[in-house]
């Protein structure tokens, strides 16, 4: 996604254009030219944030449980990755010692 603004462009017309279309010659993408105005995107993001905050207010305990589960899952993934790297390093050290 590419941000488009300029000296001769009114701020209300600042926009983001599709990266696939801009790189179509290099990537071979068949994407057509399309964009979204900055203020439209900001409105969409703001509305989505309001929706999420409304959910959190209405279902606080459920949200806390889900957030905790997600955090635990991410921690387990990180731990598994670190253990994998540790085993790999230990194997390499053993290999170098022989």
FENQUIRA-V993193 format. One record per pair of residues at least 24 apart in sequence whose ideal C-beta (glycine too) atoms are under 10 Angstrom apart, sorted by the first residue. I is the first residue (numbers start at 0). J is the second residue. Records with the same first field share a line. If there is no record, write none. Layout:
BEGIN
I=J / J
END
This chain:
BEGIN
0=34 / 35 / 40
1=34
2=37
3=34 / 36 / 37
4=37
10=37 / 38
11=36 / 37 / 38
12=36 / 37 / 38
13=37 / 38 / 40
14=38 / 39 / 40
15=39 / 40
END
